[in-house]
Amino acid sequence: MTEPKVLQLKLVTLLGEKLSEPVYELVLPSKSGRITVLPGHEPLVTLLNPGAMAIRRRKDDPDLKLEFLAVSGGVAKITQDEVVILADEAESDREIAEKEAKVAYERAVKAAENVTDQIELEEAKRLVQHQAARLRVAELRRRHREMK
């Protein structure tokens, strides 16, 4: 059996289908750590942490062509030729303004300092992680632009 040359990526958020396209490589923020998914990957279902996801569209694309997305967490179903990601939110690096992401992150950290119970603490931690992911994606985009 020949290995597939691409993965079909389907990214679905609460707002609907965000992406549906062939890609060569994905790096995902799974609960057990960052994982790289290539065509022919072993089947896997994994939970995702809030974090940065990287997409390489073609095998010979240099790192400067990577696209980054901030995902709010979710679930990824991986097969040898397809990755389906269900996430509440996902924003591409082009959708995030670094200054706004920095302000939102600082606001989330400040709000987390004032929580009074465990439920609020868990939600505050999730929000801080999500805003940190958005800020990280914005910083990665800036660095890639500076290197070009």
Secondary structure in CASP SS format (residue, H / E / C, confidence):
PFRMAT SS
TARGET T0000
AUTHOR 0000-0000-0000
METHOD secondary structure of the structure
MODEL  1
M C 1.00
T C 1.00
E C 1.00
P C 1.00
K C 1.00
V C 1.00
L E 1.00
Q E 1.00
L E 1.00
K E 1.00
L E 1.00
V E 1.00
T E 1.00
L C 1.00
L C 1.00
G E 1.00
E E 1.00
K E 1.00
L E 1.00
S E 1.00
E E 1.00
P E 1.00
V E 1.00
Y C 1.00
E E 1.00
L E 1.00
V E 1.00
L E 1.00
P E 1.00
S E 1.00
K C 1.00
S C 1.00
G E 1.00
R E 1.00
I E 1.00
T E 1.00
V E 1.00
L C 1.00
P C 1.00
G C 1.00
H C 1.00
E C 1.00
P C 1.00
L E 1.00
V E 1.00
T E 1.00
L E 1.00
L E 1.00
N E 1.00
P E 1.00
G E 1.00
A E 1.00
M E 1.00
A E 1.00
I E 1.00
R E 1.00
R C 1.00
R C 1.00
K C 1.00
D C 1.00
D C 1.00
P C 1.00
D H 1.00
L H 1.00
K H 1.00
L C 1.00
E E 1.00
F E 1.00
L E 1.00
A E 1.00
V E 1.00
S E 1.00
G E 1.00
G E 1.00
V E 1.00
A E 1.00
K E 1.00
I E 1.00
T C 1.00
Q C 1.00
D C 1.00
E E 1.00
V E 1.00
V E 1.00
I E 1.00
L E 1.00
A C 1.00
D C 1.00
E C 1.00
A E 1.00
E E 1.00
S E 1.00
D H 1.00
R H 1.00
E H 1.00
I C 1.00
A C 1.00
E H 1.00
K H 1.00
E H 1.00
A H 1.00
K H 1.00
V H 1.00
A H 1.00
Y H 1.00
E H 1.00
R H 1.00
A H 1.00
V H 1.00
K H 1.00
A H 1.00
A H 1.00
E C 1.00
N C 1.00
V C 1.00
T C 1.00
D C 1.00
Q H 1.00
I H 1.00
E H 1.00
L H 1.00
E H 1.00
E H 1.00
A H 1.00
K H 1.00
R H 1.00
L H 1.00
V H 1.00
Q H 1.00
H H 1.00
Q H 1.00
A H 1.00
A H 1.00
R H 1.00
L H 1.00
R H 1.00
V H 1.00
A H 1.00
E H 1.00
L H 1.00
R H 1.00
R H 1.00
R H 1.00
H H 1.00
R H 1.00
E H 1.00
M H 1.00
K C 1.00
END
